[in-house]
């Protein structure tokens, strides 16, 4: 079954850290770019970060650059997001998504159910 | 940074046609992708490369893109189409993915 399952969300204090994981199954994980996308409560979608299939390339939204780090372990079919220096505005549901990246575009054809991160004292 | 603007809401009667616009500077030169998100669920891709439909998406969903506006069209609207819809492009200048502001479709 082709699926993505996120985990690792929870309640964290401002300034704290959290590591999200995304387990992939049913497809050749190492063939695909992957992305993290988030959605604050009652708000729209915001792309957070992507990583290339071999981890050679990464990029981040300006809102998280320098605080978040994306990584992957192709042997474990897993994607990660290390989140440091968390702020209240990072509160959101975080989705991992398969990124159908080409040289001219990219879109997300497979999404996980998401994991909720709440940053609050 | 590249900005995509959508109307906050669109209302449509069952059986009629809903059109959701996505405005961006020269968006016609980019590939536009569309997602449907129902309450409490993850987004689902409904249109990619402006007008292609993934398998399993009804033919009632179609897309177009020209000039400064891309459009998602839902024909013969059903109650089950009630959802939030987001457009998305890749901004080559920043190598960032960009989502539109989202449109809530209400079936009357």
Interface residues (C-beta under 8 A of the other chain):
Chain A: X35 X37 X44 X45 X46 X47 X50 X59 X61 X62 X95 X99 X100 X101 X104 X105 X106 X107 X108 X109 X111 X112 X113 X114
Chain B: X1 X30 X31 X33 X35 X37 X41 X42 X43 X44 X45 X48 X49 X54 X84 X86 X88 X89 X90 X92 X95 X96 X97 X98 X99 X100 X101 X102
